[in-house]
Structure formats: structure tokens, C-alpha cells
Amino acid sequence: MFETTRGGVDVGLSTRNIAAMKKFYTEALGLEEAAVIEVPGDFVRAAGFAKGGVKLHALKSGEVLIKLLEFADPPDSGDALADSAAGFRYLTFWVKDMEAAVAHLRDAGVELLSDILSRVPERKTIFFKDPDGNLLELNWVDPAV
């Protein structure tokens, strides 16, 4: 086992439309832009990461960075539903007030995939997609539990 140095895990999302994705994650979800880093193609290829250079747009959510990856030749996207392919399928954001968070998303024009769902009274969840079709979840747990 190895010891980590940060409180969370960073997530990289390859995007087809950096402008729409940055607007969504900063305005609709409230993340802050932390950095924009140009990573040259020779380094990216040597790392076994991609075929060419990438511009990494780091957006901060608490201790987590969501890294939007902008490639010169954007990748295609697939179906974002969790049962459509193996691999990372969705991101979860934990919220203090589900109703306020959902109202904010609606005001921002985000299309929700359902109403707020609850299997037990002390937990609530809702799913939606970002502009590239990635599945996102809001989760709330009663702080009294």
C-alpha cells in the first residue's frame, strides 16, 4: 500500500467542447479554475497518456481537482450510462442542501434526469449530465445520521 498526500482523488475528463464544459463546471456547478497547463506532446507520449499534447484546465471542488483535458483532435464520446461500458462512469458531488442545489441547477438550465430520489429518508440523490454527456450525481445525507 502507498500513502497519499492529498484528501481526495483528482479526475481527468477528456472533452470535445472545452468552452461549454468550463462554463458548465464553473457556472452551473460552482467550481473554481485553479490552473491552465499546456503539456507538450513529447511528454504526453513518453508518459503513455495520449498521442499528442494536451491543455489541462484544472477546476477545484474542495480538495478535488477536475481536470478538463483539451486535445487538438477531440475524442468521440460514447453513451454515458453506467451500464453501457466498463470504466469510470460518473462523478458524485456531496451537497449540504439538496433542494437548494437542485434549484440552482434548474436555474442554470441543467436538465435533470429525474426528480430527487430517496430510498431512505436520510439520503437523497439526483443525476444529470454535463455538456459532453458525462453522468453526474448529487448526493445528500442527513447530517443528524
N, C-alpha and C positions, 0 to 999 in steps of 0.2 A: 504494500500500500504506500502511496505517496501523500505528503501533506500539502494542502493547497494554501495559498496566501491571501485569497480574497473570499468574501462572504457568499459569492454566487458564481454562476457559470455564464460566460458570455456566449451569445448566439449570433451566428452569421447567416444572413438571408441574401441569397443572390436575387437580384431584381431586374425586371425588364423595364421599369419606369421609375428612375430614381426620384424625379420631381414629385410624382404622385405619392410614392412611398414615404419620402421625407415629410411631405405635408401631412399625410395621414398620421404618422407616428409622432410628429411634434405637435400638430394642432389638435387632432382628434384624441390622441392618447396622452398628450402632455409630456412626452419625453424631451429631454434637453440635448441639443447637439453638443457633443464633447470634443470631437475632432474629425478632421477630414485628412486622410493619409493616402498619398499616392504610393503604391507598391509596384516597383518595376517588374517587367515580365521575366527577366532572367532570375530574379529572386523567387518569384512565384513558381516558375517552372522547377527550379532547384529544390524547392520545398515539396514538390509533388502536389501542389494545391490546385493549380489551374494551368491552362495553356498559355496565358498571356497576362499582362499587367492588370491591376485592379485598383479602383479608387474605393477606399473603405470609408464609409460615413458612420462614425460611432455615435450612437444615441444612448443616453443614460436614463435608466429607470432604477432608482435606488442604487444598489451596488452592482447591478447588472448592466452590461452593455449589449445593445442590439446593434450588430454591425451590418449595415446595408452595403452589399457588395455590388459595385457598378462596373460592369465589364464593357469593353468596346463593342463586343459582339454578344448582346444579351441572350441568355439561355431561354429556351421554351419553358412553359410551365405545364404541369400536369394537374390532375384532379387533386384538390387539397383534402378531400375527405379522409378520415383516419383509416378507413378500411380499404383504401384504393392502392396503397403501396407501403412497403416497409420503409422504415427510417423515421426521422423527425417529422411529426405530423401537425403539431400545434404548440402555441405558446400560451401559458397561463399567467394572467395578471391578478394578484390578490388585491381586493379593494376594501376600504373601510365602510363604504355606504353603497350598496348595490343599486338602489333606486336612483341615487344621485349620479352614479357612474353611467347607468343606462340612459338617463335623461340627457346627460352630456353627449353621449354617443349619438343619440337621436337628433339632438340639436346640431351636431356636426355633420349630419346627413349619412351616418353609418347605417347600413342595412343589417339588422339583426336577424339571425336565423330562426329565432323563436322568441316567445315571451320568457321572462325569468322563470327558471325551473328550480324545483326544490323537491328532493326525495325525502328529506327530513327537515323539520322546522329550523334547525340551526345552521343549515347550509343552503346557499343559493348559487346558481351558475347560469351563464348565458354564453352562446357562441356567436361569432361574426367573422367576416373575412376582411383582410386588408386589400388594397388595390391590385396586388398581384395574385389574389385568391388564396393566400395562406390563411389557415384556420387559426383563430384566436379565441381565448376563453377568458371571461371574468369570473372570479370565484370569490365568495364571501362566506366567512364562518363567524357565527355569533361569538363576540369576544368573551361572553359570560360562560362559554362552554370550555 
